[in-house]
């Protein structure tokens, strides 16, 4: 089984890249890949609950993230440094595991492929 890590680092509605990565992660999981997601940089804003993207005619990231467990994508991580630099606390986000830079490097090293921004 392939281990794939998708790193989402762009703000959720700044472009379509984050949505495309989520879609690709769900497709990969449907084909039996072991999928993990890591949010860093402005990508951490994707983890804020109760988003409404109706006004900009896009899917709300929070709704898509809630559906990930249906695809057995349960390994969600967030960059601790990105949280601190943006003044966001872990309790403000959807359930996710914080990782410092050393833990992120370890996670990346254990993957068969990394899709998205790298450290």
C-alpha positions as CSV (number, residue, x, y, z in Angstrom):
1,X,0.0,0.0,0.0
2,X,1.4,3.4,-1.0
3,X,1.7,6.0,1.7
4,X,0.8,9.5,0.3
5,X,1.1,12.8,2.1
6,X,-0.7,15.8,0.8
7,X,0.6,19.2,2.1
8,X,-1.9,22.0,1.9
9,X,-0.2,25.4,2.3
10,X,-2.4,27.9,0.5
11,X,-5.3,29.7,2.0
12,X,-8.5,27.7,1.4
13,X,-10.2,30.1,-1.1
14,X,-7.2,31.8,-2.7
15,X,-7.1,29.4,-5.6
16,X,-8.4,25.9,-6.5
17,X,-5.2,24.1,-5.6
18,X,-6.3,23.1,-2.1
19,X,-9.6,21.8,-3.3
20,X,-7.8,19.8,-6.0
21,X,-5.5,18.3,-3.4
22,X,-8.4,17.3,-1.2
23,X,-10.1,15.7,-4.2
24,X,-6.9,13.9,-5.2
25,X,-6.5,12.6,-1.6
26,X,-10.0,11.2,-1.6
27,X,-9.4,9.5,-4.9
28,X,-6.1,8.0,-3.8
29,X,-7.7,6.7,-0.6
30,X,-10.5,5.2,-2.6
31,X,-7.8,3.2,-4.4
32,X,-6.4,1.9,-1.2
33,X,-3.5,4.4,-0.6
34,X,-2.7,5.3,2.9
35,X,-3.4,9.0,2.8
36,X,-2.3,11.7,5.3
37,X,-2.9,15.5,5.1
38,X,-0.7,18.2,6.6
39,X,-1.7,21.8,6.7
40,X,0.9,24.5,6.9
41,X,1.3,28.2,6.2
42,X,-2.0,29.8,5.3
43,X,-3.4,26.3,4.6
44,X,-4.2,26.1,8.3
45,X,-7.1,28.4,7.7
46,X,-8.7,25.4,6.0
47,X,-9.1,23.8,9.4
48,X,-11.3,26.5,10.9
49,X,-14.9,25.2,11.4
50,X,-18.1,26.7,10.2
51,X,-16.8,28.1,7.0
52,X,-19.3,29.5,4.4
53,X,-18.1,29.6,0.8
54,X,-21.5,30.0,-0.7
55,X,-21.0,33.7,-1.5
56,X,-17.9,32.8,-3.7
57,X,-19.6,29.8,-5.2
58,X,-17.1,27.2,-3.8
59,X,-17.4,24.2,-1.5
60,X,-16.6,24.9,2.1
61,X,-13.4,23.2,3.1
62,X,-14.8,22.3,6.5
63,X,-17.5,20.2,4.8
64,X,-15.0,18.4,2.6
65,X,-12.7,17.7,5.6
66,X,-15.6,16.2,7.5
67,X,-16.1,13.7,4.7
68,X,-12.5,12.5,4.7
69,X,-13.3,9.9,7.4
70,X,-15.7,8.3,4.9
71,X,-12.6,7.6,2.8
72,X,-10.6,6.4,5.8
73,X,-8.4,9.5,5.7
74,X,-7.9,10.1,9.4
75,X,-4.3,11.3,9.6
76,X,-4.6,15.1,9.7
77,X,-1.7,17.2,10.8
78,X,-1.0,20.9,11.3
79,X,2.3,22.7,11.5
80,X,2.8,24.0,15.1
81,X,4.9,26.9,13.9
82,X,2.2,28.0,11.4
83,X,-0.4,28.1,14.2
84,X,1.9,30.1,16.5
85,X,2.8,32.6,13.8
86,X,-0.9,33.3,13.0
87,X,-2.1,33.4,16.6
88,X,-4.4,30.4,16.2
89,X,-4.7,27.9,19.0
90,X,-5.3,24.2,18.3
91,X,-8.7,24.3,20.0
92,X,-9.9,26.8,17.4
93,X,-9.5,24.1,14.6
94,X,-11.2,20.9,13.6
95,X,-9.5,17.8,15.2
96,X,-6.0,17.6,14.0
97,X,-2.6,16.6,15.4
98,X,0.1,19.3,15.7
99,X,3.6,18.6,14.5
100,X,6.8,20.6,15.0
101,X,9.3,20.9,12.1
102,X,11.3,17.8,13.2
103,X,8.1,15.7,13.4
104,X,7.1,17.0,9.9
105,X,10.4,16.0,8.5
106,X,10.0,12.5,10.0
107,X,6.5,12.2,8.6
108,X,7.7,13.3,5.1
109,X,10.6,10.8,5.2
110,X,8.2,7.9,5.8
111,X,6.0,8.6,2.7
112,X,6.2,7.0,-0.7
113,X,5.2,10.3,-2.2
114,X,4.6,13.9,-1.1
115,X,2.1,16.0,-3.0
116,X,2.2,19.8,-2.5
117,X,4.7,22.1,-0.8
118,X,7.7,20.6,0.9
119,X,9.7,21.9,3.9
